[in-house]
């Protein structure tokens, strides 16, 4: 019996994944399609979720006179001298630095910030306050410097977050939206907040 010049093994070789046979049946393709579907669903969710946003100065700017800066300097100097008399030089230095920082801050124009309320929380520029980190809210429409949105945080070191509401924004739409996530409680600004507001910060 003659020898076959084109000899072949008795069983065909299994090439498994090195062969381009029905590439869409490869398990990695299904995984990539699933990931793309999840990304698309997430994009559609963020595009469709309800948002209320506005732009506003971070605080009401008040033009300072030279008399205001002179008064600030006299008060800071008096406090610093008193601290030195009582032997607390470090506190005197802190008073001088603090007065200088207040003067610099008072002379600059406030930034224009973007405030957005959505289904996740309240965003202020690049800072996000998630609803799960907040306790309650209050809208003070009788504030002397304009309507304020006050958020009570669960964090003890930042108990109240006060945000200005632009006069063109519908207050009731904000209230109804946030009430779906937080309870409404009357909140009063802290003493520090009142002082800073009176100083125009």
C-alpha positions in Angstrom: 0.0 0.0 0.0 1.5 3.3 -1.1 2.5 6.2 1.3 0.4 9.4 1.1 2.6 12.2 0.0 0.4 14.7 1.8 0.2 13.1 5.2 -2.3 14.5 7.8 -2.9 13.7 11.4 -6.0 11.6 12.2 -7.7 14.4 14.0 -8.1 18.1 13.0 -6.2 20.7 15.0 -8.2 22.9 17.3 -7.2 26.5 16.7 -9.6 27.9 19.4 -9.3 31.8 19.6 -6.5 32.3 17.0 -9.0 31.9 14.2 -11.2 34.7 12.9 -14.3 32.5 12.9 -17.4 34.5 13.8 -15.6 37.2 15.8 -18.8 38.6 17.3 -19.3 35.3 19.2 -16.1 35.9 21.1 -16.9 36.5 24.9 -14.9 39.7 25.0 -17.1 41.3 22.4 -20.2 40.6 24.5 -18.5 42.2 27.5 -17.5 45.3 25.6 -21.0 45.7 24.2 -22.4 45.4 27.8 -20.0 48.1 29.0 -20.9 50.4 26.2 -24.6 49.9 26.9 -24.1 50.7 30.6 -22.2 53.9 29.7 -24.9 55.0 27.3 -27.6 54.3 29.8 -25.8 56.4 32.4 -25.3 59.3 29.9 -29.0 59.2 29.0 -29.9 59.2 32.8 -27.8 62.3 33.4 -29.2 64.0 30.3 -32.8 63.4 31.3 -32.7 64.0 35.0 -34.3 67.2 36.2 -31.9 70.1 36.9 -32.3 73.6 38.2 -29.3 75.9 37.8 -28.4 79.5 38.0 -25.3 81.8 38.1 -24.8 84.3 40.9 -22.1 86.2 42.7 -20.8 84.3 45.7 -21.7 87.2 48.0 -23.2 90.7 47.7 -20.3 93.1 46.9 -20.2 96.4 48.9 -17.9 99.1 47.8 -15.6 100.0 50.7 -14.5 103.6 51.5 -11.1 104.6 52.8 -12.7 105.3 56.2 -13.7 101.5 56.4 -10.1 100.4 55.8 -8.8 103.0 58.3 -11.2 101.8 60.9 -10.2 98.2 60.3 -6.6 99.1 60.7 -7.2 101.0 64.0 -9.2 98.1 65.5 -6.5 95.6 64.4 -3.7 97.7 65.8 -5.5 98.3 69.1 -6.1 94.5 69.5 -2.5 93.7 68.5 -1.1 96.2 71.0 -3.4 94.8 73.8 -2.2 91.3 73.0 1.5 92.4 73.2 0.8 94.1 76.6 -0.6 90.9 78.0 2.4 89.0 76.6 0.7 87.2 73.8 2.8 88.1 70.8 1.6 85.2 68.7 -2.0 86.3 68.9 -1.0 89.8 67.9 0.7 88.5 64.8 -2.5 86.5 64.0 -4.6 89.6 64.4 -2.4 91.6 62.0 -2.4 88.8 59.4 -6.2 88.4 59.7 -6.8 92.1 59.3 -4.6 92.2 56.2 -6.5 89.1 54.7 -9.8 90.8 55.4 -8.7 94.0 53.7 -7.5 92.0 50.6 -10.8 90.1 50.4 -12.9 93.2 50.8 -11.2 94.9 47.9 -11.8 92.2 45.3 -14.9 91.5 43.3 -16.8 88.3 44.1 -16.6 85.3 41.8 -19.6 84.3 39.7 -20.5 80.8 40.8 -22.8 78.2 39.2 -25.3 76.5 41.5 -27.1 73.4 40.2 -29.8 71.3 41.9 -30.2 67.8 40.5 -31.3 64.3 41.5 -27.9 63.6 43.2 -27.6 66.8 45.3 -26.6 70.5 45.1 -23.5 71.4 43.1 -21.6 74.6 43.7 -19.1 75.0 40.8 -17.0 71.9 41.2 -18.1 71.0 44.8 -21.0 68.5 45.1 -23.1 68.3 48.3 -24.9 64.9 48.0 -28.3 64.5 49.5 -27.1 61.6 51.7 -24.6 64.0 53.3 -27.3 66.6 54.1 -29.9 66.6 56.9 -32.5 69.2 55.8 -33.0 72.5 54.0 -34.6 75.9 54.3 -35.3 78.8 51.9 -35.1 82.2 53.6 -36.9 84.6 51.3 -36.8 87.4 53.9 -33.0 87.9 54.1 -31.9 91.5 53.8 -29.4 90.6 51.1 -31.7 88.4 49.0 -33.2 85.0 49.0 -31.0 82.3 50.5 -30.9 78.5 50.3 -29.7 77.1 53.6 -28.6 73.5 53.7 -27.9 71.7 57.0 -25.0 69.3 56.6 -24.4 66.1 58.6 -20.9 67.3 59.1 -20.3 69.0 62.4 -17.5 71.3 61.2 -19.7 72.7 58.3 -23.2 72.7 59.9 -24.8 75.2 57.6 -24.2 75.9 53.9 -25.8 79.2 52.7 -26.2 79.7 49.0 -27.7 82.8 47.3 -30.7 82.3 45.0 -30.9 84.5 41.9 -34.0 86.6 41.7 -35.1 85.1 38.3 -35.2 81.5 39.7 -38.6 80.1 40.8 -38.3 79.5 44.5 -41.2 77.0 44.6 -39.6 74.8 42.0 -36.5 74.6 44.1 -38.5 73.8 47.2 -40.6 71.1 45.5 -37.5 69.5 44.0 -35.4 69.4 47.2 -38.4 68.2 49.3 -38.3 64.9 47.4 -34.9 64.3 49.0 -34.7 66.3 52.2 -37.0 67.5 54.9 -37.8 71.2 55.2 -36.8 72.8 58.5 -36.4 76.4 59.6 -32.7 77.3 59.9 -31.2 80.5 61.1 -27.7 81.6 60.1 -25.0 81.3 62.7 -23.6 84.3 64.5 -20.4 84.0 62.4 -22.6 84.0 59.2 -24.4 87.1 60.3 -21.1 88.9 61.1 -19.6 87.9 57.7 -22.7 88.9 55.9 -22.8 92.3 57.6 -19.2 92.8 56.6 -20.1 92.0 53.0 -18.5 88.5 52.7 
